[in-house]
């Protein structure tokens, strides 16, 4: 397979700089009140064209859910939660989206607050309040969290603190079960709670000309992170939704991209994120759409339909 539209970066240090933007440096938007993002209103039903009543979709997470883009903007209308809702609406499930995603959020700040301003204190407490207020109306809950617990371990664009990375995985393994158990309790037993796994940006870093110290350990840490997220989801009675297939994580088939040969998994990272075009690991438009497809399929499997 040949791809020619996305150039490969010249140095891995650019990846490190892009990664560190996720963890709340000045490139991130200033803390602000997280606002709900609503899907376009459905036309009024008639006796011949009835539609299902609108139900609530609560999305939690970090900059990926918030729709963070290179340059520091957040485009929630095209973030993956909005695209998930659009896909489900096409199947007849009318959804109102409450997107609580907060750029820079970690598993600790999601519980304790401090990254974004929420009326209830933290993103988790805000979600619990929304779920309690709208009990009986909630159709779906999704969450992505944990990536920033590791990204804070980038050191000055030249190396990765491997001890910090190990500690980050352990923090996720400690905090995420609490987060998911509280969400599961607040949502109720009948509401699907989908827990999104992460893609591994370091598979692209490993192909570049100037590897960063610690990149091999960082790549393994992301695999460990995914395992920890999956275990926490299973333990809380939630559904883990992995991205390994969409990002071809284990596929090292040689692929042409930007005039050079890289493994397929690295090419996918370049295509589905802004890493190789804008030195930013957040989703490209194609990446957000891909993740939305994966989540919408999981939501449908979990029973999110026009009838609720």
ChimeraX attribute file (.defattr): number of C-alpha atoms within 10 A of each C-alpha:
attribute: neighborCount
match mode: 1-to-1
recipient: residues
	/A:1	8
	/A:2	13
	/A:3	15
	/A:4	10
	/A:5	11
	/A:6	16
	/A:7	15
	/A:8	22
	/A:9	21
	/A:10	12
	/A:11	15
	/A:12	25
	/A:13	22
	/A:14	20
	/A:15	26
	/A:16	27
	/A:17	18
	/A:18	22
	/A:19	25
	/A:20	23
	/A:21	23
	/A:22	26
	/A:23	24
	/A:24	20
	/A:25	12
	/A:26	10
	/A:27	15
	/A:28	20
	/A:29	18
	/A:30	14
	/A:31	15
	/A:32	12
	/A:33	13
	/A:34	19
	/A:35	15
	/A:36	15
	/A:37	19
	/A:38	17
	/A:39	18
	/A:40	13
	/A:41	10
	/A:42	13
	/A:43	9
	/A:44	8
	/A:45	11
	/A:46	8
	/A:47	6
	/A:48	6
	/A:49	8
	/A:50	10
	/A:51	17
	/A:52	16
	/A:53	15
	/A:54	20
	/A:55	19
	/A:56	23
	/A:57	25
	/A:58	25
	/A:59	25
	/A:60	26
	/A:61	27
	/A:62	26
	/A:63	27
	/A:64	28
	/A:65	28
	/A:66	28
	/A:67	27
	/A:68	28
	/A:69	22
	/A:70	20
	/A:71	12
	/A:72	16
	/A:73	13
	/A:74	20
	/A:75	14
	/A:76	21
	/A:77	15
	/A:78	17
	/A:79	28
	/A:80	28
	/A:81	33
	/A:82	29
	/A:83	22
	/A:84	25
	/A:85	25
	/A:86	19
	/A:87	18
	/A:88	22
	/A:89	19
	/A:90	10
	/A:91	13
	/A:92	17
	/A:93	23
	/A:94	27
	/A:95	30
	/A:96	21
	/A:97	23
	/A:98	22
	/A:99	27
	/A:100	25
	/A:101	30
	/A:102	30
	/A:103	29
	/A:104	31
	/A:105	28
	/A:106	29
	/A:107	26
	/A:108	19
	/A:109	17
	/A:110	28
	/A:111	18
	/A:112	14
	/A:113	20
	/A:114	15
	/A:115	21
	/A:116	22
	/A:117	16
	/A:118	20
	/A:119	11
	/A:120	14
	/A:121	15
	/A:122	20
	/A:123	27
	/A:124	24
	/A:125	20
	/A:126	20
	/A:127	24
	/A:128	19
	/A:129	15
	/A:130	18
	/A:131	22
	/A:132	15
	/A:133	11
	/A:134	13
	/A:135	14
	/A:136	14
	/A:137	18
	/A:138	24
	/A:139	27
	/A:140	24
	/A:141	25
	/A:142	24
	/A:143	23
	/A:144	23
	/A:145	28
	/A:146	28
	/A:147	29
	/A:148	23
	/A:149	25
	/A:150	28
	/A:151	25
	/A:152	22
	/A:153	23
	/A:154	22
	/A:155	14
	/A:156	11
	/A:157	17
	/A:158	17
	/A:159	17
	/A:160	23
	/A:161	19
	/A:162	19
	/A:163	11
	/A:164	16
	/A:165	24
	/A:166	20
	/A:167	16
	/A:168	24
	/A:169	23
	/A:170	16
	/A:171	17
	/A:172	25
	/A:173	20
	/A:174	15
	/A:175	17
	/A:176	23
	/A:177	19
	/A:178	16
	/A:179	22
	/A:180	24
	/A:181	17
	/A:182	17
	/A:183	22
	/A:184	21
	/A:185	14
	/A:186	17
	/A:187	26
	/A:188	16
	/A:189	11
	/A:190	13
	/A:191	22
	/A:192	24
	/A:193	27
	/A:194	23
	/A:195	25
	/A:196	23
	/A:197	24
	/A:198	21
	/A:199	25
	/A:200	26
	/A:201	25
	/A:202	24
	/A:203	25
	/A:204	24
	/A:205	25
	/A:206	18
	/A:207	18
	/A:208	18
	/A:209	12
	/A:210	14
	/A:211	17
	/A:212	23
	/A:213	17
	/A:214	16
	/A:215	20
	/A:216	16
	/A:217	17
	/A:218	25
	/A:219	18
	/A:220	16
	/A:221	21
	/A:222	24
	/A:223	18
	/A:224	16
	/A:225	26
	/A:226	24
	/A:227	17
	/A:228	21
	/A:229	27
	/A:230	19
	/A:231	16
	/A:232	25
	/A:233	24
	/A:234	15
	/A:235	13
	/A:236	19
	/A:237	16
	/A:238	23
	/A:239	20
	/A:240	23
	/A:241	22
	/A:242	20
	/A:243	19
	/A:244	17
	/A:245	12
	/A:246	17
	/A:247	25
	/A:248	19
	/A:249	20
	/A:250	12
	/A:251	14
	/A:252	14
	/A:253	13
	/A:254	16
	/A:255	19
	/A:256	15
	/A:257	22
	/A:258	17
	/A:259	14
	/A:260	13
	/A:261	17
	/A:262	20
	/A:263	21
	/A:264	23
	/A:265	27
	/A:266	30
	/A:267	28
	/A:268	21
	/A:269	28
	/A:270	27
	/A:271	22
	/A:272	23
	/A:273	24
	/A:274	22
	/A:275	27
	/A:276	23
	/A:277	17
	/A:278	17
	/A:279	21
	/A:280	25
	/A:281	29
	/A:282	25
	/A:283	27
	/A:284	24
	/A:285	17
	/A:286	13
	/A:287	22
	/A:288	24
	/A:289	21
	/A:290	20
	/A:291	24
	/A:292	22
	/A:293	18
	/A:294	18
	/A:295	27
	/A:296	21
	/A:297	17
	/A:298	17
	/A:299	23
	/A:300	15
	/A:301	11
	/A:302	16
	/A:303	16
	/A:304	20
	/A:305	17
	/A:306	20
	/A:307	13
	/A:308	19
